[in-house]
Amino acid sequence: METRWVTVDGVHLQLPADCTVDELREELHKPSDAVLIAVTGDLVSVVHDEDRSLAEMVAGCADTYYFRRPDEPDRNVVLAAPEIDEALEEPISDETTFQRPGIDH
């Protein structure tokens, strides 16, 4: 099985290429209400489909992931992005992707 190195909540680890959000959450003992946020260069993705392989989505290209729980304090500018809350209120696909805050285009 192919793996790659990523950072999840500040921890550098190997992630299987076909990993799902649900599998990652279970392996890292994250609460069931924690949402996966993926950072890929200048894009941020909020993953809504927990059973689909990350490799099938933009989120699968990320090198940094965060699990974010409802009402937790923002840990950085990415997790403070208002687009995350908007995406969680009305998901329209398997993931919601938007431009990373603080990146000038």
C-alpha positions in Angstrom: 0.0 0.0 0.0 1.3 3.4 -1.0 1.7 6.0 1.8 2.9 9.6 2.0 4.0 11.9 4.8 1.6 14.6 6.0 1.1 16.7 9.1 -2.2 16.2 11.1 -2.8 18.6 13.9 0.9 19.2 14.2 2.0 15.6 14.1 4.1 14.3 11.1 2.9 10.8 10.1 2.5 8.5 7.2 -1.0 8.5 5.6 -2.1 5.6 3.4 -3.1 6.8 -0.1 -6.6 5.3 0.2 -7.4 6.6 3.7 -10.8 8.0 4.5 -11.7 10.7 7.1 -13.4 8.1 9.2 -10.4 5.8 9.2 -8.0 8.7 10.0 -10.3 9.9 12.8 -10.5 6.4 14.3 -6.7 5.8 14.1 -5.9 9.2 15.7 -8.7 8.8 18.3 -10.4 12.1 17.3 -14.0 12.8 18.4 -16.8 11.9 16.0 -17.9 15.6 15.7 -14.4 16.7 14.5 -14.4 17.9 10.9 -11.3 17.3 8.7 -9.8 20.5 7.1 -7.2 19.9 4.4 -4.6 22.5 3.3 -3.1 22.1 -0.2 -0.8 25.0 -1.2 -3.2 27.9 -1.7 -6.4 25.8 -1.2 -8.4 24.7 1.8 -10.9 21.9 1.7 -13.6 21.0 4.2 -14.3 17.3 3.8 -18.0 16.3 4.1 -17.8 12.7 2.9 -16.2 10.7 5.6 -16.3 7.3 3.8 -14.8 8.4 0.5 -11.0 8.0 -0.1 -9.2 11.3 0.4 -7.2 10.4 -2.8 -10.4 10.9 -4.8 -10.8 14.5 -3.6 -8.7 17.7 -3.6 -8.2 17.0 0.1 -6.1 13.9 -0.9 -3.4 16.3 -2.3 -3.0 18.1 1.1 0.2 18.0 3.1 -1.4 19.5 6.2 -4.7 18.4 7.9 -6.6 19.7 10.9 -9.4 18.2 12.8 -11.7 21.0 14.0 -14.5 20.6 16.5 -17.6 22.9 16.7 -17.1 25.9 19.0 -13.4 25.3 19.6 -11.1 28.3 19.6 -9.4 29.0 16.3 -5.8 27.8 16.4 -4.6 29.6 13.2 -5.7 31.8 10.3 -6.8 28.8 8.2 -9.1 27.4 10.9 -10.5 30.9 11.5 -11.7 31.3 7.9 -15.4 32.1 7.8 -15.7 29.9 4.7 -15.3 26.8 7.0 -18.4 27.7 9.0 -20.3 28.5 5.8 -19.3 25.1 4.3 -20.4 23.2 7.4 -23.8 24.9 7.4 -24.7 24.0 3.9 -22.4 21.3 2.3 -23.2 20.9 -1.4 -20.7 18.2 -2.4 -18.2 15.7 -0.9 -15.9 18.6 0.0 -16.0 22.4 -0.1 -12.8 24.0 -1.4 -11.8 27.7 -1.2 -8.7 29.9 -1.4 -6.4 29.8 1.6 -6.7 33.0 3.7 -3.7 35.2 3.7 -2.5 34.2 0.2 -2.4 37.1 -2.3 -3.4 36.1 -5.9 
